[in-house]
Amino acid sequence: MANGAPCTDEFTLTTNGNIWAPDCTYIDGEFHFWIPKLWNLPREVKTGQPGSFTDEGLVTRSSSTNDYNAIDPNLLINGRKWYLSLGSFWTGIKEMDLNPFTGQLLEGNATIITSIAERFVNSNSIEASVIFQHERFFYLFTSWDFCCQGVNSTYNIRVGRSLMPTGFVDQGGVPLIDGGGTLILGTHDNIVGPGGQDLFVDKDGPIMVYHYYTPTGSFLGINRLDFSTGWPVVVQ
């Protein structure tokens, strides 16, 4: 997208406005991007060649009349089913069913919005959802508290799990929709405010990437996760 994403201009009311926290999934030779701008999630598809993005249209949007925030998208593929999680602050993390052939909201389910995590303290600060399947469990990772304030950032990474892509609980059994979330990575040593995480699998196993601050700047963190206990543990 060397020339920006002009398909989003009508929603941001500006030209080449800020794009942040996109989600990218490689599927059958194509890169699928869900690109948030303000409260909108347009989707684009890339065939693998420079400049070959095609606009596939608006997926969903929210406004001040909604109680959720349509940013921070993340795609989960579970067999033939696609799920999109999203949300930041407000009433937390939501999940929607997508049509795997179009990437749009699933026909008949377009108005079904499932709450999967919420906080009720500290300005309801929860965002950056990632649903990751490992063996028989689905794990919902989120970032709590506040990012983007340099060494004053309080971001931290929390997790819950479930046998389905909904109904997540933390290690103490507290549902994530009731404010639960097990801490797996927070500020330590000179690492400040880790969050904005994503996960993938390589030859070393599950990998978590995230951003953090030190007194000298902002950095990318990369750690392996150990699931041997059934719960993810960050491996240094």
Residue pairs with C-beta under 8 A, 6 or more apart in sequence:
1 44
1 53
2 50
2 51
4 15
4 16
5 16
5 19
5 35
5 37
5 42
5 44
6 15
6 16
7 42
7 44
7 55
8 17
8 19
8 35
8 37
8 40
8 42
9 15
9 16
9 17
11 37
11 38
11 40
11 42
11 58
11 61
12 18
12 37
12 38
12 40
17 37
17 38
18 37
19 35
19 36
19 37
20 36
20 71
21 36
21 71
21 72
21 73
21 128
21 196
22 33
22 34
22 35
22 36
22 73
23 33
23 34
23 73
23 74
23 75
24 31
24 32
24 33
25 31
25 32
25 75
25 77
26 32
27 77
29 47
29 48
30 45
30 46
30 47
30 48
31 45
31 46
31 48
32 43
32 44
32 45
32 46
32 75
32 103
33 43
33 44
33 45
33 46
33 53
34 41
34 42
34 43
34 59
34 73
34 75
34 84
34 103
35 41
35 42
35 43
35 44
36 70
36 71
36 72
36 73
36 86
38 71
39 61
39 62
39 63
39 66
39 69
39 70
39 71
40 58
40 60
40 61
40 70
41 58
41 59
41 60
41 61
41 70
41 71
41 73
41 84
41 86
42 55
42 56
42 57
42 58
42 59
43 56
43 57
43 58
43 59
43 103
43 104
44 53
44 54
44 55
44 56
45 53
45 54
45 56
45 103
46 52
46 53
47 54
56 102
56 103
56 104
57 104
59 73
59 84
59 98
59 103
59 104
59 105
60 70
60 84
60 86
60 96
60 105
61 70
62 68
62 69
62 70
66 90
67 90
67 91
68 86
68 87
68 90
68 91
68 92
68 94
68 113
69 86
69 87
69 88
69 89
69 90
70 86
70 87
71 86
71 87
71 88
71 127
72 86
72 87
72 88
72 127
72 128
72 129
73 84
73 85
73 86
74 84
74 85
74 86
74 129
74 130
74 131
74 198
75 82
75 83
75 84
75 98
76 82
76 83
76 84
76 85
76 131
76 132
76 133
76 138
76 165
77 100
78 133
78 138
78 165
80 100
81 97
81 100
82 97
82 98
82 99
82 100
82 103
83 95
83 96
83 97
83 98
83 131
83 165
84 95
84 96
84 97
84 98
85 93
85 94
85 95
85 96
85 116
85 129
85 130
85 131
85 140
86 93
86 94
86 96
86 129
87 93
87 94
87 117
87 126
87 127
87 129
88 126
88 127
88 128
89 123
89 124
89 125
89 126
89 127
90 124
91 115
91 118
91 124
92 115
92 116
92 117
92 118
92 119
92 124
92 126
92 177
93 115
93 116
93 117
93 118
93 126
93 127
93 129
93 140
93 142
93 176
94 113
94 114
94 115
94 116
95 113
95 114
95 115
95 116
95 131
95 165
95 166
96 105
96 106
96 109
96 112
96 113
96 114
97 105
97 106
97 109
97 112
98 104
98 105
98 106
99 105
99 106
99 107
114 166
115 177
116 129
116 140
116 166
116 168
116 176
116 177
117 126
117 129
117 140
117 142
117 160
117 168
117 176
117 177
117 181
118 124
118 126
118 176
118 177
118 178
118 179
119 125
119 126
119 144
119 179
119 181
120 179
121 179
122 144
122 145
125 144
125 145
125 146
126 142
126 143
126 144
126 158
126 181
127 142
127 143
128 141
128 142
128 143
128 195
128 196
128 197
129 140
129 141
129 142
130 140
130 141
130 142
130 197
130 198
130 199
131 138
131 139
131 140
131 141
131 165
132 138
132 139
132 141
132 199
132 206
133 139
134 206
134 227
134 232
135 227
136 163
137 161
137 162
137 163
137 230
138 161
138 162
138 163
138 164
138 165
138 168
139 159
139 160
139 161
139 168
139 232
140 159
140 160
140 161
140 162
140 168
140 176
141 157
141 158
141 159
141 184
141 197
141 199
141 208
142 157
142 158
142 159
142 176
142 181
143 155
143 156
143 157
143 158
143 195
143 196
143 197
144 155
144 156
144 157
144 158
144 181
144 195
145 154
145 155
145 156
146 153
146 154
146 155
146 193
147 153
147 155
147 193
147 195
147 196
147 211
149 193
150 192
150 213
150 218
151 192
151 193
151 213
151 214
151 215
153 192
153 193
153 195
153 213
154 187
154 193
155 193
155 194
155 195
155 196
155 212
156 183
156 185
156 186
156 187
156 193
156 194
156 195
157 183
157 184
157 185
157 186
157 194
157 195
157 197
157 208
157 210
158 170
158 181
158 182
158 183
158 184
159 170
159 181
159 182
159 184
159 231
159 232
160 168
160 169
160 170
160 175
160 176
160 180
160 181
160 182
161 168
161 169
161 230
161 231
162 168
162 169
167 175
168 175
168 176
168 177
168 180
169 175
169 176
169 180
170 176
170 180
170 181
170 182
171 182
171 231
172 180
172 182
173 180
174 180
174 181
182 231
184 231
184 232
184 233
184 234
185 194
185 208
185 210
185 223
185 234
186 194
187 193
187 194
190 214
190 215
191 212
191 214
191 221
192 212
192 213
192 214
193 212
193 213
194 210
194 211
194 212
194 221
195 210
195 211
195 212
196 210
196 211
197 208
197 209
197 210
198 208
198 209
198 210
199 206
199 207
199 208
199 209
199 225
200 206
200 207
200 209
201 207
204 224
205 224
205 225
205 226
206 224
206 225
206 227
206 232
207 222
207 223
207 224
207 225
208 221
208 222
208 223
208 224
208 225
208 232
208 234
209 220
209 221
209 222
210 220
210 221
211 218
211 219
211 220
211 221
212 218
212 219
212 221
213 219
223 234
223 235
223 236
224 234
224 235
225 232
225 233
225 234
225 235
226 232
226 233
226 234
226 235
227 233
